[in-house]
Each structure stands twice: as structure tokens, then as C-alpha cells.
Amino acid sequence: MASRYPSMPGAKGNDGTSQDAAVAIAPMVPRLHRIALHTLARLGEATPLEAIASAGIDREALQPRFSELRTLGLVEATGVRRRNPSGKYAAVRRLTDKGRAVL
């Protein structure tokens, strides 16, 4: 499964649970990518958790999509970092020209 990333969700470990989760979410990924892109377009710039809160989608479903979108060249880091509710810093993301073009 990892060899098809980011076109397909990634999976970690060898126990099968991560692979099962990746297979289960795969049909929803195109829609989740669109939600993430449209949310960032609306917000301009946001950390993944800020975008997730704005979109109203479960974190477990949407947060991994930001890594996929970054790998696809549709989202990039702004160079700014902000604290998440956990107190840890997260990179602020924005759409790339390529990301805006797919909207």
C-alpha cells in the first residue's frame, strides 16, 4: 500500500490494522481532499487542526489528508508555526498554485 502513496492512503506497521484502516478510508479520500482544499482556500492559511475544526470533519479522517496533499504538491508550509491546543507547534499550511488550480 505504501508504494501507491499518496494516491492511496498510507499504512504503518505489520499487524494489519493500519492497512485495514487505509483500505476503509480509500473510497472517501477524494472527497476529503476536496474538503481540505476548499477549507484552506476559504481560510487562506491554517494549521491542519485549525482547518479540521473549521471543516467539522473528524480529525482521524482529515488530518492525514494534509500530508497527502503536501506530497502531491497541492499544499505547502508557509514558514509560520502556531501552537495547537496540545501546546505543540504545527506548521501553517496554504494552497500552492497547483492546489488552487484544482479547485
C-alpha positions as CSV (number, residue, x, y, z in Angstrom):
1,M,0.0,0.0,0.0
2,A,2.8,2.4,0.8
3,S,4.1,2.2,-2.7
4,R,0.9,3.9,-4.0
5,Y,1.0,6.7,-1.5
6,P,-0.1,9.5,-1.8
7,S,-2.7,8.3,-4.4
8,M,-3.8,5.8,-1.8
9,P,-3.8,6.3,1.9
10,G,-0.6,5.1,3.7
11,A,-0.4,2.4,6.3
12,K,2.1,1.7,9.0
13,G,3.1,-1.4,10.9
14,N,2.7,-5.1,10.0
15,D,-0.3,-6.1,12.2
16,G,-2.9,-5.3,9.5
17,T,-5.0,-2.8,11.4
18,S,-3.4,0.2,9.7
19,Q,-3.7,-1.5,6.3
20,D,-7.4,-2.2,7.0
21,A,-8.0,1.4,8.0
22,A,-6.3,2.6,4.8
23,V,-8.5,0.4,2.7
24,A,-11.6,1.5,4.6
25,I,-10.9,5.2,4.1
26,A,-9.7,5.0,0.5
27,P,-13.1,5.5,-1.2
28,M,-13.6,8.7,0.9
29,V,-10.2,10.2,0.2
30,P,-11.1,12.2,-3.0
31,R,-13.9,13.9,-1.1
32,L,-11.8,14.5,1.9
33,H,-9.0,16.0,-0.3
34,R,-11.6,18.4,-1.8
35,I,-12.9,19.4,1.7
36,A,-9.3,20.1,2.9
37,L,-8.5,22.1,-0.2
38,H,-11.7,24.1,-0.1
39,T,-11.3,24.8,3.7
40,L,-7.7,26.1,3.1
41,A,-9.0,28.2,0.2
42,R,-11.6,29.7,2.5
43,L,-9.2,30.3,5.4
44,G,-6.2,31.3,3.4
45,E,-3.7,29.8,5.8
46,A,-4.2,27.4,8.7
47,T,-2.6,24.6,10.6
48,P,-4.2,21.2,9.9
49,L,-6.0,21.2,13.2
50,E,-7.4,24.7,12.6
51,A,-8.6,23.6,9.1
52,I,-10.1,20.4,10.6
53,A,-12.0,22.4,13.3
54,S,-13.4,24.8,10.6
55,A,-14.4,21.9,8.3
56,G,-16.2,20.0,11.1
57,I,-14.7,16.6,10.0
58,D,-13.2,14.0,12.3
59,R,-9.5,14.6,12.9
60,E,-8.7,11.0,12.2
61,A,-10.2,11.2,8.7
62,L,-8.9,14.6,7.6
63,Q,-5.5,15.1,9.3
64,P,-3.7,12.5,7.2
65,R,-5.0,14.1,4.0
66,F,-2.9,17.2,4.6
67,S,0.3,15.1,4.4
68,E,-1.1,13.5,1.1
69,L,-1.9,17.0,-0.3
70,R,1.6,18.2,0.6
71,T,3.2,15.2,-1.1
72,L,1.0,15.9,-4.2
73,G,2.2,19.5,-4.3
74,L,-1.2,21.0,-3.6
75,V,-0.5,22.3,-0.1
76,E,2.7,23.9,1.3
77,A,4.1,25.2,4.6
78,T,4.1,29.0,4.9
79,G,7.2,29.0,7.2
80,V,5.0,30.1,10.2
81,R,4.3,27.7,13.1
82,R,1.5,28.1,15.6
83,R,0.6,26.3,18.8
84,N,-2.0,23.6,18.7
85,P,-4.4,23.0,21.6
86,S,-1.9,20.4,22.8
87,G,0.7,23.2,23.2
88,K,2.9,21.7,20.4
89,Y,3.8,23.7,17.4
90,A,2.3,22.9,14.0
91,A,3.2,24.3,10.5
92,V,0.7,26.7,9.0
93,R,-0.3,25.5,5.5
94,R,-1.7,27.2,2.4
95,L,-2.6,26.1,-1.1
96,T,0.0,26.1,-3.8
97,D,-0.7,27.4,-7.3
98,K,-1.3,23.8,-8.3
99,G,-3.7,23.4,-5.3
100,R,-5.7,26.5,-6.4
101,A,-5.8,25.2,-10.0
102,V,-7.5,22.0,-9.0
103,L,-10.4,23.9,-7.3
